[in-house]
Amino acid sequence: MIDLHTHSLFSDGVLVPSELVRRAVMNGYEVIAITDHADASNLDFIIPRVTAACRELGKRWKIRALPGIELTHVPPETFGELTRKARSLGAMVVVAHGETVVEPVHPGTNRAAIEAGVDILAHPGLITKAEAALAAKNGVCLEITTRKGHSLTNGHVAKMAEAAGARLVIDTDTHEPGDLVSDEHARNVLLGAGLSAKQADRVFRNSRDLAEKALRRFA
């Protein structure tokens, strides 16, 4: 499993980075990104600490641990500035908290995040075909999620991505130990979203490609 959207207790997760990564190792993960929730108030607090943890854990265990961030419920017009700041602080994966149907996310967040060039637009809810096309143009991946609630629109997201040629990735949005999943479970979620087995394989490749891109960016 390559999972580029998880949370530690630096935001609303329940595990310190070491336990989160250790549990990922025991679940057979190849790559995990720790992408705690952030806005302008805490980017400079979270990213250096997660970076230090990921650097040490990656040396000790057979897994690639990547420091990242999830820009969450921020004013849409601030995405560009915050994305640049996150990268300058060392975030290898920048996730945007998309317009999920189960939270009051500000309208326009999906488009603003895509225009800012984040890596992943998480749980983008009822994303439009035009937004999906812009994601394809800007190289932003759209997320299929295994997380309850946010996953209600997986089928719609898959349909819009396929119509617009946008790349999909699959992540867990892990907050607790039980949120980590196997490859088999992730594949079933993809199939449940209406993707074919061949399309599901492509999603797994997209996640791998994005992880490799992140590693090259900070090599």
C-alpha positions in Angstrom: 0.0 0.0 0.0 1.1 3.5 -0.8 -0.9 5.9 1.4 -0.2 9.6 0.9 -2.9 11.0 3.3 -2.7 10.2 7.1 -2.7 12.0 10.4 -0.8 11.9 13.6 -1.5 13.5 16.9 0.1 16.7 15.6 -3.5 17.3 14.3 -6.5 15.1 14.9 -4.9 11.7 14.7 -4.4 9.6 17.8 -0.9 8.2 17.2 2.6 9.7 17.4 4.4 9.5 14.1 6.5 6.5 15.2 3.5 4.3 16.1 1.6 5.4 12.9 4.6 4.4 10.8 5.2 1.2 12.7 1.6 0.1 12.3 1.9 0.9 8.5 5.0 -1.3 8.4 3.1 -4.2 10.0 0.3 -3.7 7.5 2.8 -4.1 4.6 2.9 -0.5 3.5 5.7 0.6 1.2 5.2 4.3 1.5 3.3 6.5 4.0 2.9 10.3 4.1 2.0 12.0 7.3 -0.2 14.9 6.3 -1.6 16.6 9.4 -4.2 19.3 9.2 -2.8 22.8 8.9 -3.6 26.4 8.1 -1.5 29.6 8.4 -1.2 29.2 12.2 0.6 25.9 12.4 2.5 25.0 9.2 5.8 26.0 10.6 5.1 24.0 13.8 4.0 20.7 12.2 6.2 20.3 9.1 9.7 20.4 10.7 8.6 18.0 13.5 7.1 15.5 11.1 10.1 15.8 8.8 12.4 14.9 11.6 10.3 11.9 12.6 10.0 10.7 9.0 13.8 11.0 8.4 14.6 8.9 11.4 12.0 6.3 10.9 12.8 5.8 7.2 16.4 5.0 8.2 15.3 2.4 10.8 12.4 0.5 9.1 11.7 -0.8 5.7 9.3 1.9 4.6 9.5 5.3 3.0 8.0 7.8 5.4 7.3 11.2 3.8 6.5 14.5 5.6 3.5 16.3 4.2 0.6 18.5 5.2 -3.1 18.8 4.5 -4.3 22.4 4.1 -7.7 22.3 5.7 -10.6 24.7 5.7 -8.4 27.6 4.6 -9.8 30.6 2.7 -9.6 29.6 -1.0 -7.6 32.6 -1.9 -4.7 31.6 0.4 -4.0 28.2 -1.2 -1.2 29.5 -3.5 0.7 31.2 -0.7 0.2 28.3 1.8 1.2 25.7 -0.8 4.5 27.5 -1.5 5.2 28.0 2.2 4.5 24.3 2.9 7.0 23.2 0.2 9.6 25.7 1.4 9.3 24.2 4.9 9.9 20.7 3.5 6.5 19.2 2.9 7.0 16.5 0.3 3.3 15.9 -0.3 0.8 18.8 -0.1 -2.8 17.7 0.2 -5.8 20.0 0.0 -8.9 19.3 2.1 -11.5 19.2 -0.7 -15.2 20.0 -0.8 -16.4 16.8 0.9 -20.2 16.6 1.3 -19.9 15.8 5.0 -18.2 19.1 6.1 -18.9 22.8 5.6 -15.9 23.4 3.2 -15.9 26.8 1.6 -17.2 26.8 -1.9 -14.4 27.3 -4.4 -11.9 25.3 -2.4 -11.5 22.6 -5.0 -10.7 25.0 -7.8 -8.4 27.2 -5.7 -6.4 24.1 -4.5 -6.1 22.8 -8.1 -4.9 26.2 -9.3 -2.3 26.3 -6.5 -0.8 23.1 -7.8 -1.2 20.9 -4.7 -0.3 17.3 -5.1 -3.6 15.7 -4.0 -7.1 17.1 -3.8 -8.6 14.9 -1.1 -12.2 13.8 -1.0 -13.3 16.5 -3.5 -17.0 15.7 -3.1 -19.2 16.7 -6.0 -16.3 18.0 -8.1 -17.3 19.3 -11.5 -16.0 18.0 -14.8 -14.4 21.4 -15.5 -12.5 21.2 -12.2 -11.4 17.7 -13.0 -10.2 18.8 -16.3 -8.2 21.6 -14.6 -6.7 19.0 -12.3 -5.6 16.9 -15.3 -4.0 20.0 -16.8 -2.2 21.0 -13.6 -1.1 17.5 -12.7 -3.2 17.4 -9.5 -4.3 14.0 -8.4 -7.9 13.4 -7.3 -8.4 11.2 -4.3 -10.5 8.1 -3.9 -10.8 7.6 -0.1 -11.4 4.6 2.1 -12.6 6.9 4.9 -16.3 6.7 5.9 -18.3 9.8 5.1 -15.8 11.2 2.7 -16.2 8.1 0.6 -19.8 8.8 -0.2 -18.8 10.6 -3.4 -16.1 8.2 -4.6 -18.2 7.0 -7.5 -18.8 10.6 -8.7 -15.1 11.5 -8.3 -14.1 8.4 -10.3 -16.6 9.3 -13.0 -15.5 12.9 -13.3 -11.8 11.9 -13.4 -12.3 9.4 -16.1 -14.3 11.9 -18.2 -11.7 14.6 -17.8 -8.5 12.4 -17.9 -7.5 13.4 -14.4 -5.3 11.0 -12.4 -6.7 9.3 -9.3 -4.9 8.0 -6.2 -6.3 6.1 -3.3 -5.6 7.0 0.3 -7.0 6.2 3.8 -7.1 9.6 5.5 -6.1 7.6 8.6 -6.7 9.0 12.0 -6.8 5.8 14.1 -5.0 2.4 13.9 -8.0 0.7 12.4 -8.1 3.1 9.4 -5.0 1.6 7.8 -6.0 -0.8 5.1 -4.6 -3.6 3.0 -4.0 -3.5 -0.8 -6.9 -5.9 -1.2 -9.3 -3.6 0.7 -8.1 -0.5 -1.2 -8.7 -2.4 -4.5 -12.2 -3.3 -3.4 -13.0 0.4 -2.6 -11.8 1.3 -6.1 -13.9 -1.4 -7.7 -16.8 -0.2 -5.6 -16.4 3.2 -7.0 -17.1 1.8 -10.4 -13.5 1.4 -11.7 -12.5 -1.7 -13.7 -9.6 -3.9 -12.5 -7.4 -2.3 -15.1 -8.3 1.2 -13.9 -7.7 0.1 -10.3 -4.2 -1.0 -11.3 -3.6 2.4 -12.9 -4.7 4.1 -9.6 -2.1 2.2 -7.7 0.6 3.2 -10.3 -0.5 6.8 -9.9 0.1 6.6 -6.2 3.6 5.1 -6.8 4.4 7.7 -9.4 3.4 10.5 -7.1 5.5 9.1 -4.2 8.5 8.9 -6.5 8.0 12.4 -7.8 7.9 13.7 -4.2 11.2 11.9 -3.4 12.9 13.3 -6.5 11.7 16.8 -5.7 13.5 16.7 -2.3 16.5 14.5 -3.3 
